[in-house]
Amino acid sequence: MNKAKFASILSQKLKVRRKQALKYVDSFFLNIDEILRKEGSITIRGFGTFKVITRKERKIINPKTRKFMVINPKKTIYFKPYKKLKETIK
């Protein structure tokens, strides 16, 4: 499912125009982005937790050249779903 389809479903449930629902969806994701940048994590009860984590530097072997390479540390987003959400998709 893409953002437009999600906004369409949301517009039907909230009984608003699709354009307005799309604004709600965009605002939601922008707020999550801002909170992750400022605080590093956000918990949405009943859904899960988004958290910024830093992956360590690691050494790998390039499969083509068979030489060792170093992958620099980087930040990424980790999502841990709540137990109820996990159970609904099983």
Secondary structure, DSSP 8 states (H G I E B T S, - for coil): --HHHHHHHHHHHHTS-HHHHHHHHHHHHHHHHHHHHHHSEEEETTTEEEEEEEE--EEEE-TTT--EEEE--EEEEEEEE-HHHHHHT-
